[in-house]
Amino acid sequence: MSTQNLCKNNRTISLNEDLGKLSDEELSTLKDSVDNDIARIGSQISNAKAQFQATGTYSNPVWFQKAATAKKIRGRLSQKIQVEQGKRREERKKINREIFAKDIVGSLFEAMNLVLTPNQREMVIAKFRELRGE
């Protein structure tokens, strides 16, 4: 697939580009730009169709085909960006869950050390390991 000039700053983006290299902010800006392009192109296509309905005159078929193709390409890129954003959200959730779990376990062990005798603490840990099948 050929590259498309999709950003306001004239950055060329390919559908094959690794979006993982972009920062979250750059990715969000690109998504906004692509979605705005899709809306703008869709509006132009709708206007051309409305003109045909009103006057019976077709728009330039070469232009119409290029516009429809550009909209499809941008739609695919928009979907690809959404997938990348979704992956990043899931990675952040996973990291946050791990941090939260470590905080809970660490706090529990700290509380056990403060409240329980060493023998009681060892009994709790042994029961924990038993329940986990270790």
N, C-alpha and C positions, 0 to 999 in steps of 0.2 A: 504494500500500500504506500502511496506517495506521502510525502510530508505535507502538512497543512500549516499555514500561518494562522495561529489561533489566538494569540495573545495581543493585547493592545500595544505591548512593547515590541511587537513584531518577532517574538521568539518563535522559532519553527519547532513544532511538536510532531512526532511520528506516532502512529498507533502502536508501533513496535518498541517505543521508548520505555525504559525502565522507570516508572513513576516513583519507585522506591527511593530514587536519588533526590527527589524534591522534598523540601521541608513541608510540614503540615500547612504552614501559611501559603507557601507557593502553590501547593496542591489545591487549597481552597480557592485561591485567586484564579487559578487555571479553570477550576470547575465553574466558578461564576462566569468567567469569560466565555467558556464553551457553551454554557446554558443560555447566556445572553445571545450568542451567535445563533443557536438553534431557534430561539424565539424570533429573532429578527428575520432569519431565512424563512421560517414557517409563515411569518406575517407576509413576507413578499410573495411567497407561493400562493397563499390564500387570496391576496389582492389580485394576482394574475388569474386565478380561477374565477374570482368574482367579476373581473373585467370580461372574461369570456362569457359568463352567464348573462351579463348586462348587454354586451355588444355583439357577441358571437365571434369576436376576433381573438384568435389564439395569440398567446405571447410567443416570443422567440423560442422555438423548440430547443435550440442549443443552450440558451440561457436556462430554460426550465430544467433540462436534464442536469446541467451543472449545479444548479441550486439544489435539486433533489438529492444529488450525490453528496454534495457538501453537507447537507443536513444529516444524511445517514452516517457519514464519517464522523461528524461531530457527536452524533448520538452514541456511536460505538465508543468514542473517546470518553464521553460523559459516563457511560457505564463502567469503563475500565477505571476511571478515577473513583467512582463510587465503591468499586470492589477494593481498591487500594485503601481508601478511607475506612472501609469496614474492617479490613485486616488490621489496620493500625488501632482502631477502637478496641478490637478483641485483644490485641497484644497489651494495650494499656490496662484493660480489665483484668487480664490474667496476672499481670505484674502487681496490680493493686490488691487482688485477692491473695497473692502469695505474701505480700507485705503485711496485709491484715492478719493472715493466718499466723505468720511469724510473730507479730505483735501479741496476738492472743496467747500463743503457746509460751512466749517469753514471759508475759505478764502472769500467766498461770504458774509457771515454775517459780517466779519470784515470790508470788503469794504463798506457794507451798513452802518455800524456804523460810518465810517469815512466820507462818502459822503452825506448821507441822513439825513434829520431832523428826530427826533423821530416819528413825525406824518407820514412822507413819508415811513419810515421803517415799521411801523405798517401796512400801506396800502399794501406794497409789501408782507409782511408776510400773511396778510389776503387773498390776491389774490392767493398766493401760496397754501394756505390751501384749498381755493375754487377749484382750479384746480386739486388738489389731492383728492378732495371729502371728506375732513375731516370736 
